[in-house]
Amino acid sequence: MNVYAGDMSKLVLKRTVRADLGEVSLDSEMLQVLMELDGTKNLGQVAQSLNMNLRQLREILNRLYKLHLCETAKEAVPKLSKSFFQFLSAELSRAMGPIADVVIEDEIREMGEKQARFPAHRAAELVDLLARQILREERKVAFQQAMVRKLREIKA
């Protein structure tokens, strides 16, 4: 399972200290990455600091995650606003009707997230998953165009 799927460059992680972990063996790459996870730098900065691409970093982070040695620094992860979800709901309703809110809730749950704490770095992934469920091509395109404009506001 790939824990850090999607665009993870803006994600901020921190080291986890667990007393019940026992002995753990780390290779040099895992140790380097672990030392960079300070809860303030995003993963794009960590990759740059270690002169590593995000694909390599993702593989190492998945190993660290399985060992329970890192976690999301929750206070450092930007969340999507209520107004973003209102816009998302309105646009998806135009494309698929009154079932839109249920579809949004289902996708968020499938992603393992909660709407109130939905990380901004996963917004594009959510929009893509929702767009795949719009059957009429012209409505799908209109939805995607509206959401791309909204996503650009988030990135700014």
CYANA upper distance limits for C-alpha pairs under 8 A (distance plus 0.5 A):
  2 ASN  CA     62 ASN  CA      7.04
  3 VAL  CA     62 ASN  CA      6.64
  3 VAL  CA     65 TYR  CA      8.30
  4 TYR  CA      8 MET  CA      6.92
  4 TYR  CA     58 ARG  CA      6.98
  4 TYR  CA     61 LEU  CA      8.21
  4 TYR  CA     62 ASN  CA      7.62
  6 GLY  CA    122 ARG  CA      7.32
  6 GLY  CA    125 GLU  CA      7.09
  7 ASP  CA    121 HIS  CA      6.97
  7 ASP  CA    122 ARG  CA      7.36
  8 MET  CA     43 LEU  CA      7.11
  8 MET  CA     44 GLY  CA      8.16
  8 MET  CA    121 HIS  CA      7.37
  9 SER  CA     42 ASN  CA      6.85
  9 SER  CA     43 LEU  CA      5.33
  9 SER  CA     44 GLY  CA      4.76
  9 SER  CA     45 GLN  CA      8.25
  9 SER  CA     54 LEU  CA      7.95
 10 LYS  CA     42 ASN  CA      5.59
 10 LYS  CA     43 LEU  CA      6.53
 10 LYS  CA     44 GLY  CA      6.82
 10 LYS  CA    121 HIS  CA      6.73
 11 LEU  CA     42 ASN  CA      5.68
 11 LEU  CA     43 LEU  CA      6.20
 11 LEU  CA     72 THR  CA      8.05
 11 LEU  CA     77 VAL  CA      6.90
 11 LEU  CA    121 HIS  CA      7.42
 12 VAL  CA     37 LEU  CA      8.35
 12 VAL  CA     39 GLY  CA      6.37
 12 VAL  CA     40 THR  CA      6.88
 12 VAL  CA     41 LYS  CA      6.46
 12 VAL  CA     42 ASN  CA      4.84
 12 VAL  CA     43 LEU  CA      6.57
 12 VAL  CA     72 THR  CA      6.58
 12 VAL  CA     73 ALA  CA      6.15
 12 VAL  CA     74 LYS  CA      8.48
 12 VAL  CA     76 ALA  CA      6.78
 12 VAL  CA     77 VAL  CA      6.79
 13 LEU  CA     37 LEU  CA      6.18
 13 LEU  CA     38 ASP  CA      7.47
 13 LEU  CA     39 GLY  CA      5.65
 13 LEU  CA     40 THR  CA      8.14
 13 LEU  CA     41 LYS  CA      8.21
 13 LEU  CA     42 ASN  CA      7.65
 13 LEU  CA     43 LEU  CA      8.00
 13 LEU  CA     70 CYS  CA      7.06
 13 LEU  CA     71 GLU  CA      5.99
 13 LEU  CA     72 THR  CA      4.89
 13 LEU  CA     73 ALA  CA      5.41
 14 LYS  CA     37 LEU  CA      5.23
 14 LYS  CA     38 ASP  CA      5.49
 14 LYS  CA     39 GLY  CA      4.73
 14 LYS  CA     40 THR  CA      8.35
 14 LYS  CA     70 CYS  CA      6.10
 14 LYS  CA     71 GLU  CA      6.13
 14 LYS  CA     72 THR  CA      6.70
 14 LYS  CA     73 ALA  CA      6.07
 15 ARG  CA     34 LEU  CA      6.95
 15 ARG  CA     35 MET  CA      8.40
 15 ARG  CA     37 LEU  CA      6.29
 15 ARG  CA     38 ASP  CA      7.12
 15 ARG  CA     39 GLY  CA      8.03
 15 ARG  CA     69 LEU  CA      6.29
 15 ARG  CA     70 CYS  CA      4.98
 15 ARG  CA     71 GLU  CA      7.04
 16 THR  CA     68 HIS  CA      7.40
 16 THR  CA     69 LEU  CA      5.32
 16 THR  CA     70 CYS  CA      5.42
 16 THR  CA     71 GLU  CA      6.93
 17 VAL  CA     69 LEU  CA      7.27
 18 ARG  CA     68 HIS  CA      8.43
 18 ARG  CA     69 LEU  CA      8.34
 24 VAL  CA     67 LEU  CA      8.38
 26 LEU  CA     30 MET  CA      6.30
 26 LEU  CA     31 LEU  CA      6.65
 27 ASP  CA     31 LEU  CA      6.81
 28 SER  CA     32 GLN  CA      6.64
 29 GLU  CA     33 VAL  CA      6.70
 29 GLU  CA     60 ILE  CA      7.89
 30 MET  CA     34 LEU  CA      6.52
 30 MET  CA     60 ILE  CA      6.50
 30 MET  CA     61 LEU  CA      8.30
 30 MET  CA     64 LEU  CA      7.53
 31 LEU  CA     35 MET  CA      6.67
 32 GLN  CA     36 GLU  CA      7.03
 32 GLN  CA     50 LEU  CA      8.22
 33 VAL  CA     37 LEU  CA      7.00
 33 VAL  CA     46 VAL  CA      8.01
 33 VAL  CA     50 LEU  CA      8.14
 33 VAL  CA     57 LEU  CA      8.32
 33 VAL  CA     60 ILE  CA      8.15
 33 VAL  CA     61 LEU  CA      8.34
 34 LEU  CA     64 LEU  CA      8.36
 34 LEU  CA     69 LEU  CA      8.34
 34 LEU  CA     70 CYS  CA      8.11
 36 GLU  CA     41 LYS  CA      8.46
 36 GLU  CA     46 VAL  CA      6.74
 37 LEU  CA     41 LYS  CA      7.61
 37 LEU  CA     46 VAL  CA      7.96
 37 LEU  CA     70 CYS  CA      8.29
 39 GLY  CA     72 THR  CA      8.38
 39 GLY  CA     73 ALA  CA      5.86
 39 GLY  CA     76 ALA  CA      7.70
 40 THR  CA     73 ALA  CA      8.40
 40 THR  CA     76 ALA  CA      7.36
 41 LYS  CA     45 GLN  CA      6.48
 41 LYS  CA     46 VAL  CA      7.00
 42 ASN  CA     46 VAL  CA      6.88
 43 LEU  CA     47 ALA  CA      6.51
 43 LEU  CA     54 LEU  CA      8.41
 44 GLY  CA     48 GLN  CA      6.75
 44 GLY  CA     54 LEU  CA      7.79
 45 GLN  CA     49 SER  CA      6.51
 46 VAL  CA     50 LEU  CA      6.71
 47 ALA  CA     51 ASN  CA      6.38
 47 ALA  CA     52 MET  CA      5.40
 47 ALA  CA     53 ASN  CA      6.44
 47 ALA  CA     54 LEU  CA      6.75
 47 ALA  CA     57 LEU  CA      7.05
 48 GLN  CA     52 MET  CA      6.72
 48 GLN  CA     53 ASN  CA      8.09
 52 MET  CA     56 GLN  CA      6.98
 52 MET  CA     57 LEU  CA      7.17
 53 ASN  CA     57 LEU  CA      6.84
 54 LEU  CA     58 ARG  CA      6.41
 55 ARG  CA     59 GLU  CA      7.00
 56 GLN  CA     60 ILE  CA      6.99
 57 LEU  CA     61 LEU  CA      6.53
 58 ARG  CA     62 ASN  CA      6.62
 59 GLU  CA     63 ARG  CA      7.08
 60 ILE  CA     64 LEU  CA      6.82
 61 LEU  CA     65 TYR  CA      6.41
 61 LEU  CA     70 CYS  CA      8.30
 62 ASN  CA     66 LYS  CA      6.69
 63 ARG  CA     67 LEU  CA      6.98
 64 LEU  CA     68 HIS  CA      6.81
 64 LEU  CA     69 LEU  CA      5.81
 64 LEU  CA     70 CYS  CA      6.69
 65 TYR  CA     69 LEU  CA      6.27
 65 TYR  CA     70 CYS  CA      6.01
 65 TYR  CA     71 GLU  CA      7.60
 72 THR  CA     77 VAL  CA      8.27
 73 ALA  CA     77 VAL  CA      7.16
 77 VAL  CA    119 PRO  CA      6.85
 77 VAL  CA    120 ALA  CA      8.12
 78 PRO  CA    119 PRO  CA      6.36
 78 PRO  CA    120 ALA  CA      6.06
 78 PRO  CA    121 HIS  CA      8.16
 79 LYS  CA    116 ALA  CA      8.48
 79 LYS  CA    117 ARG  CA      6.35
 79 LYS  CA    118 PHE  CA      5.92
 79 LYS  CA    119 PRO  CA      4.97
 79 LYS  CA    120 ALA  CA      5.40
 80 LEU  CA     84 PHE  CA      6.83
 80 LEU  CA     85 PHE  CA      8.08
 80 LEU  CA    116 ALA  CA      8.41
 80 LEU  CA    117 ARG  CA      7.84
 80 LEU  CA    118 PHE  CA      6.28
 80 LEU  CA    119 PRO  CA      6.61
 80 LEU  CA    120 ALA  CA      5.53
 80 LEU  CA    123 ALA  CA      8.17
 81 SER  CA     85 PHE  CA      7.31
 82 LYS  CA     86 GLN  CA      6.78
 82 LYS  CA    116 ALA  CA      8.32
 83 SER  CA     87 PHE  CA      6.66
 84 PHE  CA     88 LEU  CA      6.57
 84 PHE  CA    150 LYS  CA      8.35
 85 PHE  CA     89 SER  CA      6.44
 86 GLN  CA     90 ALA  CA      6.69
 87 PHE  CA     91 GLU  CA      6.66
 88 LEU  CA     92 LEU  CA      6.53
 88 LEU  CA    147 MET  CA      7.80
 89 SER  CA     93 SER  CA      6.40
 89 SER  CA    100 ALA  CA      6.80
 89 SER  CA    101 ASP  CA      6.55
 89 SER  CA    104 ILE  CA      8.06
 90 ALA  CA     94 ARG  CA      6.88
 91 GLU  CA     95 ALA  CA      7.06
 91 GLU  CA    143 PHE  CA      6.51
 91 GLU  CA    146 ALA  CA      7.87
 91 GLU  CA    147 MET  CA      8.37
 92 LEU  CA     96 MET  CA      6.54
 92 LEU  CA     97 GLY  CA      7.84
 92 LEU  CA    100 ALA  CA      6.09
 92 LEU  CA    130 LEU  CA      8.50
 92 LEU  CA    143 PHE  CA      7.11
 93 SER  CA     97 GLY  CA      4.91
 93 SER  CA     98 PRO  CA      6.22
 93 SER  CA     99 ILE  CA      7.69
 93 SER  CA    100 ALA  CA      5.60
 93 SER  CA    101 ASP  CA      8.22
 94 ARG  CA    139 ARG  CA      8.32
 95 ALA  CA    134 ILE  CA      7.23
 95 ALA  CA    139 ARG  CA      5.59
 95 ALA  CA    140 LYS  CA      7.20
 95 ALA  CA    142 ALA  CA      8.44
 95 ALA  CA    143 PHE  CA      7.12
 96 MET  CA    100 ALA  CA      6.78
 96 MET  CA    134 ILE  CA      6.91
 99 ILE  CA    103 VAL  CA      6.87
100 ALA  CA    104 ILE  CA      6.68
101 ASP  CA    105 GLU  CA      6.70
102 VAL  CA    106 ASP  CA      6.62
103 VAL  CA    107 GLU  CA      6.69
103 VAL  CA    130 LEU  CA      8.03
104 ILE  CA    108 ILE  CA      6.68
104 ILE  CA    130 LEU  CA      7.64
105 GLU  CA    109 ARG  CA      6.69
105 GLU  CA    115 GLN  CA      8.16
106 ASP  CA    110 GLU  CA      6.60
107 GLU  CA    111 MET  CA      6.67
107 GLU  CA    126 LEU  CA      7.70
107 GLU  CA    129 LEU  CA      7.81
107 GLU  CA    130 LEU  CA      7.81
108 ILE  CA    112 GLY  CA      7.03
108 ILE  CA    113 GLU  CA      5.98
108 ILE  CA    114 LYS  CA      6.88
108 ILE  CA    115 GLN  CA      7.23
108 ILE  CA    126 LEU  CA      7.84
109 ARG  CA    113 GLU  CA      6.11
109 ARG  CA    114 LYS  CA      7.16
113 GLU  CA    117 ARG  CA      7.72
113 GLU  CA    118 PHE  CA      6.50
114 LYS  CA    118 PHE  CA      6.13
118 PHE  CA    122 ARG  CA      8.15
119 PRO  CA    123 ALA  CA      7.67
120 ALA  CA    154 ILE  CA      8.12
122 ARG  CA    126 LEU  CA      6.90
123 ALA  CA    127 VAL  CA      6.77
123 ALA  CA    151 LEU  CA      7.89
124 ALA  CA    128 ASP  CA      6.64
124 ALA  CA    151 LEU  CA      7.54
125 GLU  CA    129 LEU  CA      6.77
126 LEU  CA    130 LEU  CA      6.69
127 VAL  CA    131 ALA  CA      6.55
127 VAL  CA    144 GLN  CA      8.03
127 VAL  CA    147 MET  CA      7.65
128 ASP  CA    132 ARG  CA      6.87
128 ASP  CA    144 GLN  CA      8.45
129 LEU  CA    133 GLN  CA      7.58
130 LEU  CA    134 ILE  CA      7.67
131 ALA  CA    140 LYS  CA      6.34
131 ALA  CA    143 PHE  CA      7.64
131 ALA  CA    144 GLN  CA      7.24
132 ARG  CA    140 LYS  CA      8.33
134 ILE  CA    139 ARG  CA      7.60
134 ILE  CA    140 LYS  CA      6.00
135 LEU  CA    139 ARG  CA      8.44
135 LEU  CA    140 LYS  CA      7.70
136 ARG  CA    140 LYS  CA      6.71
137 GLU  CA    141 VAL  CA      6.69
138 GLU  CA    142 ALA  CA      6.76
139 ARG  CA    143 PHE  CA      6.58
140 LYS  CA    144 GLN  CA      6.63
141 VAL  CA    145 GLN  CA      6.61
142 ALA  CA    146 ALA  CA      6.72
143 PHE  CA    147 MET  CA      6.62
144 GLN  CA    148 VAL  CA      6.49
145 GLN  CA    149 ARG  CA      6.99
146 ALA  CA    150 LYS  CA      6.96
147 MET  CA    151 LEU  CA      6.46
148 VAL  CA    152 ARG  CA      6.70
149 ARG  CA    153 GLU  CA      7.26
150 LYS  CA    154 ILE  CA      7.31
151 LEU  CA    155 LYS  CA      6.97
152 ARG  CA    156 ALA  CA      6.77
